[in-house]
Structures are given as structure tokens and as C-alpha cells.
Amino acid sequence: MLKAAVLGAGSWGTALANVLSSNGHDVIVWGRDRRVVDSLNYRHENDRYLPGAELSTTLRATDDVNEALTDANFVIVSVPSKAIPDVCTLVAPYISSEACVVHAVKGFIRPDNTRVAEYMAKALPKIAGRLVVLSGPSHAEEVVRRKPTTVVVASESRSAAEMAQDVLMNEHLRVYTQSDMVGVELGGTLKNIIALGVGLTDGLDLGDNTKAALMTRGLAEMTRLGVQLGASPLTFSGLAGVGDLIVTCTSSHSRNYRAGKLLASGLTLSQTLSQIGMAVEGVGTTFAAAELASSHHVEMPITRALRRVLEGLVAPENAVRELMQRDKNHEMEDVGQQPLTHDWRRP
């Protein structure tokens, strides 16, 4: 049995903590909201983020980070990306250099557009060699209800990745390992942009053809930027890429998808975020990816169009029209591969 700490009492942190507790580990959740902490401790429920879901009765919670991290040899970080700098500063004095640290955050650190794992490795150098990224198609609402789910964990350390696999895996949650931290992290992050776009096109009632095209061409954009930033293109064909893309673009559980639909209904960005009431990582990710694409000379027309929609510079329906009227191109050439011209007979 491990002593495990989960930093973040939102829906995903709570679901992962429940997995750990159900697997027989000693688990404590750290959160800032005292009402959520009390709900976890006294009612075995997270009534704010996962109302109605029954949690393990051995699960504990605290708002004291020292209490959470004392003797913890397995740590999961599941907070909004914008909270990562403050959380790293807060936990630095208490986190053990021997701990395996898993981050399950899907976003960039703004304004420098740093990957979360990259930031954490610098802010917490003593755990850099034991850092793991967790991603994949996994809505908290289904994981906490023990619906069959598969995820992937990636680390530069094989032993750290395999430890995370062993600690998390059970008959309801299947965990695969990977070495491509950059690809796994970027796949889980960038798909939120496309989910925003799919929600927007569904809100405009543009049909299944549009949805399929947006997801497919969105995956091409994700792969182009990922490869430029050091990822393997194959990772985007796996759970953290196409897997997470599918589930986030097709489920009402997805905040990013719901945000896109609200924007299509005529709400402003601030009104949309207020109505969702929780972090919508795809918004900040859209701006970050557009800036990274520009600085690395990567073509990302969907991301660029969505940024203009978020800025209020173009109506959603006009952004779709502009995408459809782009200059013609070869599909594989556009993905960054060489077209198979040797099969074409030319006069």
C-alpha cells in the first residue's frame, strides 16, 4: 500500500483519487475549497464537481498541503494549468525527491506557452527524473462510475511510468505506458482546441460531415505542431491523440465542446466561461497554440480561425466559410508528408 496525495479536488483529481483508494492505497486529496474538502470527508461525495457519485469511504481530504504530502511516495497533480506556478511554489518545500509525480493537466503555462511537464521539471528539479504525464480518453464522470476506460502514462523514466501503471491500473482502468512525454502531453492538450471547434459547428447545426472533417484536419494540425515541438507523430494516432480527440469532441461531458456550443448560440467568451463555471482549458490553449504555430512556422488554420472567434473578430459562421475557401492543397503534403506522386501518371 502506498501513501498517495492528489493535488486538486476538481472532477478529475477526485476521480483519480477514488481509483487509488479503491485500489487499496492510503489516499489524501488536497484542495483549496474548504466546502469541497468537507464534502469529501463527511459525505464521501464531491457535490460541486461530481454530484451524485459515491466515493470510497477511506478517501480523505485536506486543505493543508503539508499534511497531504507528508510521507507521500506517489503524487498526482490535477489542477487547472493556470494554477501550476502557484502550486509548484506551494509544494516545493514538502514534496519528496523519492516520490513518483504524475501530472494530469491539459494546458500550457501562459504567457510563455510552456508545457506543464517542462515547467514542473524546472520548478521542482528534485522530482524531474520521476515525472510522469497521464492522458487519454477519460471523462471523470465515467471513471468515477467505473466505466471501462483506457489511458496512457509517459515518462523519461521507465520505472516511473511502470509504477504509475501498477498503482492506477485495475479491472475498470487500463493503463498503457509510453516514453514520448511531449507527444502524450501535447495530444491531450491540443485536442481541446478542436473540441471547441466541434462544439461550435454542432451549435451551428452544420452536420456530421463538418464534424468529421474538423476532427480529421484538426488531428493533422495537432500532429504538425507536436512534431515541430519534439513529439513522435505516431503518438497522435494513439490514446493521447486520436483517442482523446474523439471522446472530447463527441461527449456532452466535455467542457470545451459545451463552450463551443455556447459560443455558437451568441454568448460572448466571458458569458460562456461564466456559464460553464469550471476551467475550459481549450480557450487558453487556442491562444498558446496559435502563438507557438506562428513562432515555429507551423500552419494551423483551424486554430487560427478559432482564435479570431474567441477574440470576437469574426462570427463563427464566417470563420467556417473562410476555412472552406482556403487555397487547394494535397492532403498528405498539408500534413507535412511527401505526396505519393510516383503513383500518378503525368503527361
URCORZI-V266783 format. One record per helix or strand of 2 or more residues. SS is the DSSP state (H for helix, E for strand). FROM is the first residue (numbers start at 1). LEN is the number of residues. If there is no record, write none. Layout:
{{SS;FROM;LEN} {SS;FROM;LEN}}
This chain:
{{E;3;5} {H;11;12} {E;26;5} {H;34;9} {E;60;3} {H;65;5} {E;74;4} {H;81;11} {E;100;4} {E;108;2} {E;114;2} {H;116;8} {H;125;6} {E;131;5} {H;140;4} {E;149;6} {H;158;11} {E;173;6} {H;181;23} {H;207;22} {H;233;5} {H;239;12} {H;255;10} {H;269;8} {H;281;15} {H;301;10} {H;316;9} {H;331;4} {H;341;3}}
